[in-house]
Amino acid sequence: MTSDASPQTADADAEGRPAHRGRILAWALWDWATQPFNSVIITFVFTALYLQSEAFMQPEVARLGEGDPAYDLARADMSGGFGLAMTLAGVLVAILAPVLGQRADTDGQRKRWLGWMTTLLVLCMLGLYFVQAAPPYFVLGVSLIAIGSIFSEIGGVNYNALITQVSTPANLGRVSGLGWGFGYTGGIVALVLVVIADSADWFGLDTSNGMAYRLIAVGCALWTVAFAWPLFRYVPEAPAAGRERVSFVGGYVRLWRDLAGLWRTDRPMLWFLVASAIYRDGLAGVFTFGAVIASVAYGFSTTEVLLFGVAANLVAGLATMLSGLLDDRFGPRTLIMWSLGGMIGAGLVVAFLEPLGSIVFWTAGLFLCLFVGPVQSASRSLLARVAPAGKQGEIFGLYATTGRAVSFLAPLMWTVAIAVTGATIWGVLGIIAVVALGFVAMMFVKLEVR
């Protein structure tokens, strides 16, 4: 598809006003503020090092040690239980996010919805303080994390929609990249602080009964409060969309009509939305379960997991910033395909060469992280290049909606793979299967990129 819209080159909005750098910074800080929930709590620390530890096994099973079938099965059950909770959370996101996002657009209340979601996310992190190191508290821990992921995902829909309030057609890509960069950087800083605290033996604090990890969760909650508020103070609310408000069920009727219209008028665009939704969920699975693989399957110590988390965020952040040059030179679709191929290859190495030890995860795992950020940025770039003039907001809204609609795929495949094999390491194949499915779907996407 082509467009007769001429590109804008000035950093000014439709009314000729210059871009407001303070608002851009305030907007980007929300990604910095909420990233510790993903990097510290979900991926590298609270879940991988605490909820997946022996503290949540029955004592008689924990005493058996690694290599005993009952012990290994218990570890796999905990990994599968976390995957099941995240699967259910993904299903709820798919059900709720499209209608809630549509309602926020219709009423002009994106900031209000984002405020509620951020507040509820903070409360979930604070609730993790009460997850003591004992088997009865496992369900509470995974439930709070899964519920928090729902609030985080729905909040992210409204956060992404607010980008039009702080950017212009000329700098939207740079502003979006700044948000991604702030997210990766926030994750690095938060993880470094955890490493410092762990190296200092928690400054003499009593760390029994999981207290160190419970305090980490509280710290992440306070971090979010400290850095998220500028968005609500300085970013203006988006105007109402001017569409008639409909009921919850009516929202799905409207969504179906929008998708049907896209099917009739721009089928390649719809196919890209479907393909990208699949592989983006695979990317989410990498960060959701990566540290669980490191700690459970590869036996990484606490310090090793934290150091890998810092390295992974650093590699992903640098690769994302540099990938823009490749995007401009070879095109976003080419970058997406090569990146997905690299992820699939690295994931297979992680799964099948696990007996060779931690060096496999350090090399292949970091190699895989090279491609996560470029896929995300190139996907956004491709969509921006092919979106019809005057319909960018609608197309990006569908991009977010389709992504949420399949957000249960990676957790589901992770859970099924572990349930079938009885070993956590093979959960990697479940995640890679989702990425590979997205790769195959992208092979059929034929878009004329300007």
DRENDO-1510 file (C-alpha; in Angstrom, 1 decimal, always signed):
<recs>
REC; n; res; u; v; w
REC; 1; MET; +0.0; +0.0; +0.0 .
REC; 2; THR; +1.1; +3.5; -0.6 .
REC; 3; SER; +0.3; +6.9; +0.8 .
REC; 4; ASP; +0.2; +10.4; -0.8 .
REC; 5; ALA; +0.8; +12.0; +2.5 .
REC; 6; SER; +3.9; +14.1; +2.5 .
REC; 7; PRO; +6.3; +13.6; +5.5 .
REC; 8; GLN; +6.6; +16.4; +8.0 .
REC; 9; THR; +10.0; +17.6; +9.0 .
REC; 10; ALA; +9.4; +20.2; +11.7 .
REC; 11; ASP; +9.2; +19.3; +15.3 .
REC; 12; ALA; +5.8; +21.0; +15.7 .
REC; 13; ASP; +2.3; +19.7; +16.2 .
REC; 14; ALA; -0.7; +20.3; +13.9 .
REC; 15; GLU; -1.2; +23.8; +15.2 .
REC; 16; GLY; +2.5; +24.7; +14.7 .
REC; 17; ARG; +3.5; +24.6; +18.3 .
REC; 18; PRO; +7.0; +23.3; +19.1 .
REC; 19; ALA; +7.4; +19.9; +20.8 .
REC; 20; HIS; +7.5; +20.3; +24.6 .
REC; 21; ARG; +10.6; +18.5; +25.9 .
REC; 22; GLY; +9.5; +18.6; +29.5 .
REC; 23; ARG; +6.3; +16.7; +28.6 .
REC; 24; ILE; +8.3; +14.2; +26.6 .
REC; 25; LEU; +10.5; +13.5; +29.6 .
REC; 26; ALA; +7.5; +13.2; +31.9 .
REC; 27; TRP; +5.8; +10.8; +29.6 .
REC; 28; ALA; +9.0; +8.6; +29.2 .
REC; 29; LEU; +9.5; +8.5; +33.0 .
REC; 30; TRP; +6.4; +6.2; +33.3 .
REC; 31; ASP; +8.2; +3.5; +31.5 .
REC; 32; TRP; +11.2; +4.0; +33.8 .
REC; 33; ALA; +8.9; +4.0; +36.8 .
REC; 34; THR; +7.1; +0.7; +36.0 .
REC; 35; GLN; +10.0; -1.3; +34.4 .
REC; 36; PRO; +11.2; -2.8; +37.8 .
REC; 37; PHE; +7.9; -4.7; +38.0 .
REC; 38; ASN; +8.9; -6.5; +34.8 .
REC; 39; SER; +12.7; -6.8; +35.3 .
REC; 40; VAL; +13.0; -7.1; +39.0 .
REC; 41; ILE; +9.7; -8.8; +40.1 .
REC; 42; ILE; +8.6; -10.9; +37.1 .
REC; 43; THR; +11.8; -11.8; +35.4 .
REC; 44; PHE; +15.1; -11.7; +37.3 .
REC; 45; VAL; +14.6; -11.5; +41.1 .
REC; 46; PHE; +11.3; -12.0; +42.9 .
REC; 47; THR; +9.8; -14.8; +40.8 .
REC; 48; ALA; +13.1; -16.5; +39.7 .
REC; 49; LEU; +15.0; -16.4; +42.9 .
REC; 50; TYR; +12.2; -16.4; +45.5 .
REC; 51; LEU; +9.0; -17.9; +44.3 .
REC; 52; GLN; +10.8; -20.7; +42.4 .
REC; 53; SER; +13.0; -21.6; +45.4 .
REC; 54; GLU; +13.0; -24.5; +47.8 .
REC; 55; ALA; +11.3; -22.3; +50.4 .
REC; 56; PHE; +7.9; -22.9; +48.6 .
REC; 57; MET; +8.4; -26.7; +48.4 .
REC; 58; GLN; +7.1; -29.1; +51.1 .
REC; 59; PRO; +10.1; -29.5; +53.5 .
REC; 60; GLU; +10.2; -33.3; +53.0 .
REC; 61; VAL; +10.5; -32.8; +49.2 .
REC; 62; ALA; +13.1; -30.0; +49.5 .
REC; 63; ARG; +15.4; -32.3; +51.6 .
REC; 64; LEU; +15.6; -34.8; +48.7 .
REC; 65; GLY; +17.8; -32.5; +46.6 .
REC; 66; GLU; +18.3; -32.0; +42.9 .
REC; 67; GLY; +18.2; -35.2; +40.8 .
REC; 68; ASP; +15.5; -36.8; +42.8 .
REC; 69; PRO; +12.4; -37.3; +40.7 .
REC; 70; ALA; +10.1; -35.9; +43.3 .
REC; 71; TYR; +12.2; -32.9; +43.8 .
REC; 72; ASP; +12.5; -32.2; +40.1 .
REC; 73; LEU; +8.8; -32.6; +39.6 .
REC; 74; ALA; +8.1; -30.1; +42.4 .
REC; 75; ARG; +10.4; -27.6; +40.7 .
REC; 76; ALA; +8.6; -28.1; +37.4 .
REC; 77; ASP; +5.2; -27.8; +39.2 .
REC; 78; MET; +6.2; -24.4; +40.6 .
REC; 79; SER; +7.4; -23.2; +37.1 .
REC; 80; GLY; +4.2; -24.6; +35.6 .
REC; 81; GLY; +2.1; -22.9; +38.3 .
REC; 82; PHE; +3.6; -19.6; +37.6 .
REC; 83; GLY; +3.0; -20.1; +33.9 .
REC; 84; LEU; -0.6; -21.0; +34.5 .
REC; 85; ALA; -1.2; -17.9; +36.5 .
REC; 86; MET; +0.3; -15.7; +33.7 .
REC; 87; THR; -1.8; -17.6; +31.2 .
REC; 88; LEU; -5.0; -16.7; +33.0 .
REC; 89; ALA; -3.8; -13.1; +33.3 .
REC; 90; GLY; -3.2; -13.0; +29.6 .
REC; 91; VAL; -6.7; -14.2; +28.9 .
REC; 92; LEU; -8.2; -11.5; +31.2 .
REC; 93; VAL; -6.1; -8.9; +29.4 .
REC; 94; ALA; -7.4; -10.1; +26.1 .
REC; 95; ILE; -10.9; -9.8; +27.3 .
REC; 96; LEU; -10.7; -6.4; +29.1 .
REC; 97; ALA; -8.0; -4.4; +27.4 .
REC; 98; PRO; -9.8; -3.7; +24.0 .
REC; 99; VAL; -13.0; -2.4; +25.6 .
REC; 100; LEU; -11.3; -0.5; +28.4 .
REC; 101; GLY; -8.9; +1.2; +26.0 .
REC; 102; GLN; -11.8; +2.0; +23.6 .
REC; 103; ARG; -13.8; +3.5; +26.5 .
REC; 104; ALA; -10.8; +5.7; +27.6 .
REC; 105; ASP; -10.5; +7.0; +24.0 .
REC; 106; THR; -14.2; +7.7; +23.7 .
REC; 107; ASP; -14.4; +9.6; +27.0 .
REC; 108; GLY; -11.1; +11.3; +26.8 .
REC; 109; GLN; -9.9; +9.7; +30.1 .
REC; 110; ARG; -6.7; +8.0; +29.2 .
REC; 111; LYS; -4.8; +9.6; +32.0 .
REC; 112; ARG; -7.5; +8.6; +34.5 .
REC; 113; TRP; -7.4; +5.0; +33.5 .
REC; 114; LEU; -3.6; +5.0; +33.5 .
REC; 115; GLY; -3.7; +6.5; +37.0 .
REC; 116; TRP; -6.0; +3.8; +38.3 .
REC; 117; MET; -4.0; +1.0; +36.7 .
REC; 118; THR; -0.7; +2.4; +38.0 .
REC; 119; THR; -2.2; +2.7; +41.5 .
REC; 120; LEU; -3.5; -0.9; +41.5 .
REC; 121; LEU; -0.1; -2.1; +40.2 .
REC; 122; VAL; +1.6; -0.4; +43.1 .
REC; 123; LEU; -0.8; -2.1; +45.5 .
REC; 124; CYS; +0.0; -5.5; +44.0 .
REC; 125; MET; +3.7; -4.9; +44.5 .
REC; 126; LEU; +3.1; -3.8; +48.1 .
REC; 127; GLY; +1.1; -6.9; +48.7 .
REC; 128; LEU; +4.1; -9.0; +47.9 .
REC; 129; TYR; +5.5; -8.0; +51.2 .
REC; 130; PHE; +3.1; -10.4; +52.8 .
REC; 131; VAL; +4.4; -13.4; +50.8 .
REC; 132; GLN; +6.3; -15.3; +53.4 .
REC; 133; ALA; +8.8; -18.1; +52.6 .
REC; 134; ALA; +6.5; -21.0; +53.0 .
REC; 135; PRO; +4.5; -23.2; +50.6 .
REC; 136; PRO; +1.0; -21.8; +51.6 .
REC; 137; TYR; +2.1; -18.4; +50.3 .
REC; 138; PHE; +3.1; -19.5; +46.8 .
REC; 139; VAL; -0.4; -19.0; +45.4 .
REC; 140; LEU; -0.6; -15.6; +46.9 .
REC; 141; GLY; +2.7; -14.6; +45.4 .
REC; 142; VAL; +1.9; -15.8; +41.8 .
REC; 143; SER; -1.6; -14.4; +42.0 .
REC; 144; LEU; -0.4; -10.9; +43.0 .
REC; 145; ILE; +2.2; -10.9; +40.2 .
REC; 146; ALA; -0.3; -12.2; +37.6 .
REC; 147; ILE; -2.9; -9.6; +38.7 .
REC; 148; GLY; -0.3; -6.9; +38.6 .
REC; 149; SER; +0.6; -7.9; +35.1 .
REC; 150; ILE; -3.0; -7.3; +34.1 .
REC; 151; PHE; -2.9; -3.7; +35.5 .
REC; 152; SER; +0.5; -3.2; +33.9 .
REC; 153; GLU; -0.7; -4.3; +30.5 .
REC; 154; ILE; -3.9; -2.3; +30.5 .
REC; 155; GLY; -2.1; +0.7; +31.8 .
REC; 156; GLY; +0.5; +0.3; +29.0 .
REC; 157; VAL; -2.3; +0.6; +26.4 .
REC; 158; ASN; -3.3; +4.0; +27.7 .
REC; 159; TYR; +0.3; +5.0; +28.2 .
REC; 160; ASN; +1.1; +4.2; +24.5 .
REC; 161; ALA; -2.0; +6.1; +23.4 .
REC; 162; LEU; -0.8; +9.2; +25.2 .
REC; 163; ILE; +2.3; +9.5; +23.0 .
REC; 164; THR; +0.3; +11.7; +20.6 .
REC; 165; GLN; +0.0; +14.2; +23.4 .
REC; 166; VAL; +3.8; +14.7; +23.7 .
REC; 167; SER; +5.1; +14.0; +20.2 .
REC; 168; THR; +4.7; +15.4; +16.6 .
REC; 169; PRO; +4.6; +13.5; +13.3 .
REC; 170; ALA; +8.3; +14.5; +12.9 .
REC; 171; ASN; +9.6; +13.1; +16.2 .
REC; 172; LEU; +7.2; +10.3; +17.1 .
REC; 173; GLY; +9.8; +7.7; +16.4 .
REC; 174; ARG; +12.4; +9.4; +18.6 .
REC; 175; VAL; +9.9; +9.9; +21.4 .
REC; 176; SER; +8.8; +6.3; +21.3 .
REC; 177; GLY; +12.5; +5.2; +21.3 .
REC; 178; LEU; +13.1; +7.4; +24.3 .
REC; 179; GLY; +10.4; +5.6; +26.2 .
REC; 180; TRP; +11.9; +2.1; +25.3 .
REC; 181; GLY; +15.3; +3.4; +26.3 .
REC; 182; PHE; +14.1; +4.7; +29.6 .
REC; 183; GLY; +12.5; +1.4; +30.3 .
REC; 184; TYR; +15.6; -0.6; +29.6 .
REC; 185; THR; +17.7; +1.9; +31.6 .
REC; 186; GLY; +15.3; +1.8; +34.5 .
REC; 187; GLY; +15.5; -1.9; +34.6 .
REC; 188; ILE; +19.3; -1.8; +34.7 .
REC; 189; VAL; +19.5; +0.8; +37.5 .
REC; 190; ALA; +17.0; -1.1; +39.6 .
REC; 191; LEU; +18.8; -4.4; +39.1 .
REC; 192; VAL; +22.2; -2.8; +40.0 .
REC; 193; LEU; +20.7; -1.5; +43.2 .
REC; 194; VAL; +19.5; -5.0; +44.1 .
REC; 195; VAL; +23.0; -6.3; +43.3 .
REC; 196; ILE; +24.6; -3.7; +45.6 .
REC; 197; ALA; +22.2; -4.5; +48.4 .
REC; 198; ASP; +22.9; -8.2; +48.0 .
REC; 199; SER; +26.6; -7.7; +47.9 .
REC; 200; ALA; +26.4; -5.6; +51.1 .
REC; 201; ASP; +24.5; -8.5; +52.8 .
REC; 202; TRP; +21.5; -6.2; +53.0 .
REC; 203; PHE; +23.3; -3.8; +55.3 .
REC; 204; GLY; +22.8; -6.1; +58.3 .
REC; 205; LEU; +19.0; -6.4; +57.9 .
REC; 206; ASP; +17.2; -9.6; +59.0 .
REC; 207; THR; +16.7; -11.5; +55.7 .
REC; 208; SER; +15.0; -14.6; +57.2 .
REC; 209; ASN; +11.5; -15.6; +56.0 .
REC; 210; GLY; +12.2; -14.1; +52.6 .
REC; 211; MET; +12.4; -10.6; +54.0 .
REC; 212; ALA; +15.0; -9.4; +51.5 .
REC; 213; TYR; +12.8; -10.2; +48.5 .
REC; 214; ARG; +9.7; -8.8; +50.2 .
REC; 215; LEU; +11.5; -5.5; +50.8 .
REC; 216; ILE; +12.6; -5.5; +47.2 .
REC; 217; ALA; +8.9; -5.7; +46.2 .
REC; 218; VAL; +8.2; -2.7; +48.4 .
REC; 219; GLY; +11.1; -0.9; +46.9 .
REC; 220; CYS; +9.8; -1.4; +43.4 .
REC; 221; ALA; +6.4; +0.0; +44.5 .
REC; 222; LEU; +8.0; +3.1; +46.0 .
REC; 223; TRP; +10.1; +3.4; +42.8 .
REC; 224; THR; +7.0; +3.5; +40.7 .
REC; 225; VAL; +5.3; +6.1; +42.8 .
REC; 226; ALA; +8.5; +8.3; +42.8 .
REC; 227; PHE; +8.9; +8.4; +39.0 .
REC; 228; ALA; +5.4; +7.9; +37.6 .
REC; 229; TRP; +3.8; +11.1; +39.0 .
REC; 230; PRO; +5.3; +13.6; +36.4 .
REC; 231; LEU; +3.2; +12.1; +33.7 .
REC; 232; PHE; +0.0; +12.8; +35.6 .
REC; 233; ARG; +1.2; +16.4; +36.4 .
REC; 234; TYR; +2.6; +17.5; +33.1 .
REC; 235; VAL; +1.2; +15.5; +30.2 .
REC; 236; PRO; -2.1; +16.8; +29.0 .
REC; 237; GLU; -5.1; +14.6; +28.6 .
REC; 238; ALA; -6.1; +13.4; +25.1 .
REC; 239; PRO; -9.3; +14.8; +23.8 .
REC; 240; ALA; -12.3; +12.6; +23.5 .
REC; 241; ALA; -12.5; +10.6; +20.3 .
REC; 242; GLY; -15.9; +11.8; +19.4 .
REC; 243; ARG; -17.4; +8.4; +19.1 .
REC; 244; GLU; -20.6; +7.4; +20.8 .
REC; 245; ARG; -20.1; +5.5; +24.0 .
REC; 246; VAL; -21.3; +1.9; +23.9 .
REC; 247; SER; -21.7; -0.9; +26.4 .
REC; 248; PHE; -19.1; -3.4; +27.3 .
REC; 249; VAL; -20.5; -5.9; +24.8 .
REC; 250; GLY; -21.1; -3.1; +22.3 .
REC; 251; GLY; -17.4; -2.4; +22.5 .
REC; 252; TYR; -16.7; -5.8; +21.0 .
REC; 253; VAL; -19.3; -5.3; +18.3 .
REC; 254; ARG; -17.5; -2.1; +17.4 .
REC; 255; LEU; -14.1; -3.7; +17.5 .
REC; 256; TRP; -15.3; -6.5; +15.2 .
REC; 257; ARG; -16.7; -4.0; +12.7 .
REC; 258; ASP; -13.3; -2.1; +12.7 .
REC; 259; LEU; -11.5; -5.4; +12.0 .
REC; 260; ALA; -14.0; -6.4; +9.3 .
REC; 261; GLY; -13.5; -3.1; +7.6 .
REC; 262; LEU; -9.7; -3.6; +7.6 .
REC; 263; TRP; -10.2; -7.1; +6.2 .
REC; 264; ARG; -12.1; -5.6; +3.2 .
REC; 265; THR; -9.9; -2.6; +2.6 .
REC; 266; ASP; -6.3; -3.5; +3.7 .
REC; 267; ARG; -5.9; -7.2; +4.3 .
REC; 268; PRO; -2.0; -7.2; +4.3 .
REC; 269; MET; -2.2; -4.7; +7.2 .
REC; 270; LEU; -4.5; -7.0; +9.1 .
REC; 271; TRP; -2.2; -10.0; +8.5 .
REC; 272; PHE; +0.7; -8.0; +9.9 .
REC; 273; LEU; -1.3; -7.1; +13.0 .
REC; 274; VAL; -1.9; -10.8; +13.6 .
REC; 275; ALA; +1.6; -11.9; +12.8 .
REC; 276; SER; +3.2; -9.3; +15.0 .
REC; 277; ALA; +0.8; -10.1; +17.9 .
REC; 278; ILE; +2.1; -13.7; +17.9 .
REC; 279; TYR; +5.8; -13.0; +17.8 .
REC; 280; ARG; +5.5; -10.1; +20.3 .
REC; 281; ASP; +4.0; -12.5; +22.8 .
REC; 282; GLY; +7.0; -14.7; +22.2 .
REC; 283; LEU; +9.2; -11.7; +23.1 .
REC; 284; ALA; +7.2; -11.2; +26.3 .
REC; 285; GLY; +7.7; -14.8; +27.1 .
REC; 286; VAL; +11.5; -14.4; +26.9 .
REC; 287; PHE; +11.6; -11.8; +29.6 .
REC; 288; THR; +8.8; -13.4; +31.7 .
REC; 289; PHE; +10.5; -16.8; +32.0 .
REC; 290; GLY; +14.1; -16.1; +31.2 .
REC; 291; ALA; +15.4; -15.9; +34.7 .
REC; 292; VAL; +13.3; -18.9; +35.7 .
REC; 293; ILE; +15.3; -20.9; +33.1 .
REC; 294; ALA; +18.6; -19.4; +34.4 .
REC; 295; SER; +17.9; -20.3; +38.1 .
REC; 296; VAL; +16.0; -23.5; +37.8 .
REC; 297; ALA; +17.4; -25.2; +34.6 .
REC; 298; TYR; +20.9; -23.8; +34.6 .
REC; 299; GLY; +21.4; -23.5; +38.4 .
REC; 300; PHE; +22.4; -19.8; +38.4 .
REC; 301; SER; +23.1; -18.3; +41.9 .
REC; 302; THR; +21.3; -15.2; +43.0 .
REC; 303; THR; +24.3; -13.0; +42.0 .
REC; 304; GLU; +24.6; -14.7; +38.6 .
REC; 305; VAL; +20.9; -14.1; +37.9 .
REC; 306; LEU; +21.1; -10.5; +38.9 .
REC; 307; LEU; +24.3; -9.9; +36.8 .
REC; 308; PHE; +22.7; -11.6; +33.8 .
REC; 309; GLY; +19.7; -9.3; +34.2 .
REC; 310; VAL; +21.9; -6.3; +34.1 .
REC; 311; ALA; +23.8; -7.6; +31.1 .
REC; 312; ALA; +20.6; -8.6; +29.3 .
REC; 313; ASN; +19.0; -5.2; +29.7 .
REC; 314; LEU; +22.2; -3.4; +28.6 .
REC; 315; VAL; +22.6; -5.6; +25.5 .
REC; 316; ALA; +18.9; -5.1; +24.6 .
REC; 317; GLY; +19.0; -1.4; +25.1 .
REC; 318; LEU; +22.2; -0.8; +23.0 .
REC; 319; ALA; +21.0; -3.1; +20.3 .
REC; 320; THR; +17.6; -1.3; +20.1 .
REC; 321; MET; +19.3; +2.1; +19.7 .
REC; 322; LEU; +21.7; +0.9; +17.0 .
REC; 323; SER; +19.1; -1.1; +15.1 .
REC; 324; GLY; +17.5; +2.1; +13.8 .
REC; 325; LEU; +20.4; +2.4; +11.4 .
REC; 326; LEU; +19.7; -1.1; +10.0 .
REC; 327; ASP; +16.0; -0.3; +9.8 .
REC; 328; ASP; +16.7; +2.7; +7.6 .
REC; 329; ARG; +19.2; +0.9; +5.4 .
REC; 330; PHE; +17.5; -2.5; +4.9 .
REC; 331; GLY; +13.9; -1.9; +5.9 .
REC; 332; PRO; +11.9; -2.8; +9.0 .
REC; 333; ARG; +10.5; -6.1; +7.6 .
REC; 334; THR; +14.0; -7.4; +6.8 .
REC; 335; LEU; +15.2; -6.4; +10.3 .
REC; 336; ILE; +12.2; -8.2; +11.9 .
REC; 337; MET; +12.7; -11.4; +10.0 .
REC; 338; TRP; +16.5; -11.6; +10.7 .
REC; 339; SER; +15.9; -10.8; +14.3 .
REC; 340; LEU; +13.2; -13.4; +14.8 .
REC; 341; GLY; +15.5; -16.0; +13.1 .
REC; 342; GLY; +18.3; -15.1; +15.4 .
REC; 343; MET; +16.0; -15.5; +18.4 .
REC; 344; ILE; +14.8; -18.9; +17.3 .
REC; 345; GLY; +18.4; -20.2; +16.7 .
REC; 346; ALA; +19.6; -18.9; +20.1 .
REC; 347; GLY; +16.6; -20.3; +21.9 .
REC; 348; LEU; +17.2; -23.8; +20.4 .
REC; 349; VAL; +20.8; -23.6; +21.6 .
REC; 350; VAL; +19.6; -22.7; +25.2 .
REC; 351; ALA; +17.3; -25.7; +25.2 .
REC; 352; PHE; +19.4; -28.4; +23.7 .
REC; 353; LEU; +22.9; -27.5; +24.9 .
REC; 354; GLU; +21.8; -27.1; +28.6 .
REC; 355; PRO; +24.0; -30.1; +29.7 .
REC; 356; LEU; +27.1; -28.0; +28.7 .
REC; 357; GLY; +26.5; -25.7; +31.6 .
REC; 358; SER; +26.1; -22.0; +32.4 .
REC; 359; ILE; +28.4; -20.8; +29.5 .
REC; 360; VAL; +25.6; -21.8; +27.1 .
REC; 361; PHE; +23.1; -19.5; +28.8 .
REC; 362; TRP; +25.5; -16.6; +29.1 .
REC; 363; THR; +26.4; -16.7; +25.4 .
REC; 364; ALA; +23.2; -17.9; +23.7 .
REC; 365; GLY; +21.0; -16.0; +26.2 .
REC; 366; LEU; +22.7; -12.7; +25.7 .
REC; 367; PHE; +22.8; -13.3; +21.9 .
REC; 368; LEU; +19.1; -13.8; +22.0 .
REC; 369; CYS; +18.7; -10.5; +23.9 .
REC; 370; LEU; +20.3; -8.7; +21.0 .
REC; 371; PHE; +17.2; -9.2; +18.9 .
REC; 372; VAL; +14.3; -8.5; +21.3 .
REC; 373; GLY; +14.5; -4.7; +21.2 .
REC; 374; PRO; +15.1; -4.4; +17.4 .
REC; 375; VAL; +12.0; -6.5; +16.8 .
REC; 376; GLN; +9.9; -4.2; +18.9 .
REC; 377; SER; +11.3; -1.0; +17.4 .
REC; 378; ALA; +11.2; -2.3; +13.8 .
REC; 379; SER; +7.6; -3.5; +14.3 .
REC; 380; ARG; +6.5; +0.0; +15.4 .
REC; 381; SER; +8.5; +1.5; +12.5 .
REC; 382; LEU; +6.9; -0.7; +9.9 .
REC; 383; LEU; +3.5; +0.1; +11.1 .
REC; 384; ALA; +4.2; +3.9; +11.1 .
REC; 385; ARG; +5.5; +3.6; +7.5 .
REC; 386; VAL; +2.4; +1.8; +6.1 .
REC; 387; ALA; -0.4; +3.4; +8.2 .
REC; 388; PRO; -2.7; +5.4; +5.9 .
REC; 389; ALA; -2.6; +9.2; +6.5 .
REC; 390; GLY; -5.1; +10.3; +9.1 .
REC; 391; LYS; -5.6; +6.8; +10.5 .
REC; 392; GLN; -2.4; +6.3; +12.4 .
REC; 393; GLY; -4.2; +6.4; +15.8 .
REC; 394; GLU; -6.7; +3.8; +14.7 .
REC; 395; ILE; -4.1; +1.5; +13.3 .
REC; 396; PHE; -1.9; +1.7; +16.4 .
REC; 397; GLY; -4.9; +1.1; +18.6 .
REC; 398; LEU; -5.6; -2.2; +16.7 .
REC; 399; TYR; -1.9; -3.0; +17.0 .
REC; 400; ALA; -2.2; -2.8; +20.8 .
REC; 401; THR; -5.5; -4.7; +20.8 .
REC; 402; THR; -4.3; -7.6; +18.7 .
REC; 403; GLY; -1.2; -7.9; +20.9 .
REC; 404; ARG; -3.3; -8.2; +24.0 .
REC; 405; ALA; -5.7; -10.7; +22.4 .
REC; 406; VAL; -3.0; -13.4; +22.2 .
REC; 407; SER; -1.0; -12.5; +25.3 .
REC; 408; PHE; -1.8; -15.9; +26.8 .
REC; 409; LEU; +0.1; -17.8; +24.0 .
REC; 410; ALA; +3.6; -17.8; +25.4 .
REC; 411; PRO; +2.6; -18.7; +29.0 .
REC; 412; LEU; +0.3; -21.4; +27.7 .
REC; 413; MET; +3.0; -23.0; +25.6 .
REC; 414; TRP; +5.5; -22.7; +28.4 .
REC; 415; THR; +3.1; -24.5; +30.8 .
REC; 416; VAL; +2.2; -27.2; +28.3 .
REC; 417; ALA; +5.8; -27.9; +27.4 .
REC; 418; ILE; +6.7; -28.3; +31.1 .
REC; 419; ALA; +3.6; -30.4; +31.8 .
REC; 420; VAL; +4.4; -32.8; +28.9 .
REC; 421; THR; +8.1; -33.2; +29.6 .
REC; 422; GLY; +8.2; -32.7; +33.4 .
REC; 423; ALA; +11.3; -30.5; +33.1 .
REC; 424; THR; +11.6; -26.7; +33.2 .
REC; 425; ILE; +14.3; -26.4; +30.5 .
REC; 426; TRP; +11.8; -27.6; +27.8 .
REC; 427; GLY; +9.6; -24.6; +28.5 .
REC; 428; VAL; +12.1; -22.8; +26.3 .
REC; 429; LEU; +10.7; -24.8; +23.3 .
REC; 430; GLY; +7.2; -23.6; +24.1 .
REC; 431; ILE; +8.3; -19.9; +23.9 .
REC; 432; ILE; +10.4; -20.5; +20.8 .
REC; 433; ALA; +7.4; -22.2; +19.2 .
REC; 434; VAL; +5.4; -19.0; +19.6 .
REC; 435; VAL; +8.3; -16.9; +18.1 .
REC; 436; ALA; +8.6; -19.4; +15.2 .
REC; 437; LEU; +4.8; -19.2; +14.5 .
REC; 438; GLY; +5.1; -15.4; +14.3 .
REC; 439; PHE; +8.1; -15.8; +12.0 .
REC; 440; VAL; +6.2; -18.1; +9.6 .
REC; 441; ALA; +3.2; -15.7; +9.7 .
REC; 442; MET; +5.5; -12.7; +8.8 .
REC; 443; MET; +6.6; -14.6; +5.7 .
REC; 444; PHE; +3.2; -14.0; +4.2 .
REC; 445; VAL; +3.1; -10.3; +5.1 .
REC; 446; LYS; +3.5; -8.3; +1.8 .
REC; 447; LEU; +3.4; -4.6; +2.6 .
REC; 448; GLU; +4.7; -1.8; +0.4 .
REC; 449; VAL; +6.8; +0.2; +2.8 .
REC; 450; ARG; +7.5; +3.8; +2.0 .
</recs>
